[in-house]
Amino acid sequence: MALSQRAGAAAQTETPFWAKPLAELTRAEWEKLCDGCGRCCLVKLEDDDTGAIYHTSVACKLLDQESCRCGDYPRRRRYVPDCVRLTLEKLKDIRWLPPTCAYVLRFQGKPLPPWHPLISGDPESVHRAGVSAQGRIEAGEDDVETEDLPDYIRLWPKRWPKKARY
């Protein structure tokens, strides 16, 4: 076997970055884990007395409702100061990420599902699988008064869609 053939065979058997322990990922690899579902960009409410988190169908003002991606990711904190930069340390304490989230799945030692764009090779697969917020967002946060947010509480953002199970 020629050297170039051996190098190609080795590359094919190398563990893909998304299957490696989260602590070993580079910042760029970490960012690529996001499946683009947009669920984490929905407004959440926390009960001050119980600490319960309630998800709404109201989108962050920066969320592109069609692609379910941030409209200005590099500068998002300039417009949304409380936007969380997800890190491995923060992941341990965040309770509001959806169960389908690649960061949650990998943190739990689970593989990425077949509809994840890194597995399918298609960024639209997350939408086709019914995992994303695409078509389910009822309003943008600039369109809803704070006192009206409870009217938009929904269960779907924290559930695993039936047709997306694996």
Summary of the structure (lengths in Angstrom):
residues: 166
radius of gyration: 17.9
end to end distance: 38.3
largest distance: 68.9
contacts: 424
relative contact order: 0.20
helix: 40%
strand: 11%
